[in-house]
């Protein structure tokens, strides 16, 4: 699969693309594992704020969305500026 991980950025919401999200438990609360590069701005935001979202991307997700979220850094650009979220 392919997933968009949404985070609370310093100045605006941000997001990144990951390809690994796994449900670890079904007990309450449900625990998931997300594989992400620790040098990633989104990882930095998760550590700082303690929250994130996971959106499952469909096979029809436009390449422009994947490119905007996957090939830029939220440190440098507002990745969600032209993406409906």
Buried (B, 14 or more C-beta within 10 A) or exposed (E): EBBBBBBBBEEEBBBBBBEEBEEEEEEEEEEEEBEBEEEBBBBBBBEEEEEBEEBEBEEEBEEEBBEBBBEBEBEEEBBBEEBEE
